[in-house]
Amino acid sequence: MTRLLLLLTLILSTQPAFAQSAPQTASTDPGRTPLSYSIEISISRNLLTLFAQNPGAEPVAVAEYPVGTVVRGLKTFPLGQGKVTAISLNPWWYPTEYSRQVFRGHGIELPKAVPPGDPLNYMGAFKISLSHKTWKGAIYRIHGNNDPRRVGRRVTGGCFVMGNSEGLELAAKIKVGTLVNIVP
C-alpha cells in the first residue's frame, strides 16, 4: 500500500459520521501523476461530492458532505462550471452593504470587517472562494458557519455552508483551480 493510499484511507476513515465516504478506487500508484480533485454541489440534495481522478480515468466519488444551499424562491444563485479561486483559513468576513442592511433589519449592526472567531463572522473557520458569477457579482463561496443547524438545509443567499471541521478537511484536500460544478 503506498503512502498516499494510506493517507487517503486514514483521512476518509476519520470523517465524522454525517460525512459519507464512497469506496476509494482511484489508483494512487506513486509512478502515476497524483490524484486531482473536483467538486459537484447539488442544490436540491444539499450535498457536496468530492471526486478524485487520475489522468485519463473517470472521476471517483471519495466523500460526500451535507451543505446548506440557496433558499427556495431566490431567483439569483450560481449554477454550472467554475473553479476554486482562493482558500482561506480563519478568514475575516467583509459583509456586503446588502448583508449589513439585512442584519440591521434584525437589530444587528455589522462592522465593515468581522474578525476570525467572532460569533457574527458568517465565514466560520474557512472560506473557499468560487469563480461563479451572476448579475450580483463574484461573491459566492463554500464556507464554514457558526450554526450547525444551517448545514443540510436551504438557508443561504447563494453560498454553500458546511460544518467547520468538514470544510477544513475539504480545504486541505483541494487547491486553487479545483473544478466546481453546481447543479440544481
N, C-alpha and C positions, 0 to 999 in steps of 0.2 A: 504494500500500500504506500503510495507516495505521500510526501509531507503535505502537499496541497489537498489531496483527498482526505487525509487525516484531519487537517484543519477544517475543511468543509463539513465533515462528519461531526466534528466537535461543535462547530458553530450551530449547525442545524439541530443537533440533539439537545442543545441548551436553550432553545427558544421557549418562551412562555407557552402555556397550554393553549392560549387562544390564537397563537400564530401557527398556521397549518403548514407542515412541510411535506413536499412531494418527494418521492424517491429520487435520489441522485443517480442519474445515468449518464451524464455528460462525462466524456473522458478527461482525466486530469493527468495524462501521461506527461512527464516532465520534458519529453522530447518534442512535444507539440506546443503550438502557441497557447498561451494561457487563456483560460475562460474569459469571455466577455459577458456582460450582463445587459439585460434590457428589462423594462418595466411596462406592465399594462395595468391601467386603472379602470375598473368598471364602476361607473357612477351608479347604475341601477342595483348592482350587487354589493356596493360599498366595500370593494375588495381591491387590493393592490397585489399583483402577482409578480414575483421576481423570477426572471428566466436567465439561465446560464446557457452559453453557446460556445461551441468550438467552431473555428473557421470551417465553412463548408458543411456544417451539420445543422440540423433543425434545433431550435431552442427547446430547452427542457425546463419546466416549472420546478423551481427548487424551494420556493417559500411563498406563502400567502399571508397577507396581513389585513385585518379589518381596518377600514379608513372611514372617517367622516367625509361626506361629499356634499355637493351643492344642494341647497334646499329645493324641494319641489316647487315649480312655478316660476323660478328665476329664469329669465329668458337668455341671459348672457353668462356663458361659462365656457371653459376651454374644452375642446374636443380635437381628436386627431393626433398626428405625429408631431413630436417635438423632441427636445433633449434637455438634459440637466445642464444648467449654465453656471451654477455655483453651489457649494456645500459649505454650510457654516454650523459650527457647534457653539452652544451658548450665545445665540445671536441677540443683538439688540433688535427691537421692533420699532419701525418708523411708520406708525399708522397714517393712512391717507387722511386727507381732510374729511372725506366722506365717513371713514371709520370713526374719526373723532366726533363728528356730528351725531352719528348713531349712538355712540356711548354717552354723549352729552344728553341726548334724549332720554337716557336711562339714569340720569343723575350722576354720571361719572365723567370727570374732566381728565381726559388723557393728555399726557405731555406729548410733545412732538417726537420724543425718543424715549422708549421704555427700556430700561436696562435688563440684562440677563437676570433670571431668577425672580424678577418682580412678578407678583401674582397677576398683574394686568398684562404681562408680556404674552401675547397670544401665539408667539412662535415656539414657546416651550423650550426644550433642550437642544433642538436642531432646526435647521431650515435648509431645504433643498429647492433652489430656485429653478423654474422651468422657463423654456423659451416660448411656450404657448402664448398667443396673443388674441385678444378680441378687441372690439372698439374701445374697451375700457383700458387697454394697455397691457403691458407685460408685467403683471403683478401676481402671477399665480405661482403657488409653491406647494410642496409637500412639507408639512411642518408638525412639530410636536404641539402639545397643548397642556393646559393645567387642569382639565376636567375630563377624566376618563369616560364619562357618560356621553361625550360627543363622538367617540370612536364607534364606527359601525352604523352611523345614522346620517340622515340627510339634514345637515345643520350649518353648512358654510355658505359663503358668498362666492364660492368657486374654487377655493384652495382645497387641499386634501389634508386632513388631520389624522395623526397616528398617535399611539401611545409613545411617550418619550423613549422608553427603553427599546421598543421595537424599531423606532425611527433611527436611533443611534446605531443599532445593528445594521440596518439598511444603509445608512450613510457610510459605514465602514467598508461595505462591500462594493459600492458603486463609485464612479468617478465623474468628473465634469465631462460631458459629451455622451453619457449613457442615454440611449434612446428611450423615450417615454411615449407610449400610445395611450390616449384617453378615449374610452369608448362609452357610448350612452348607457 
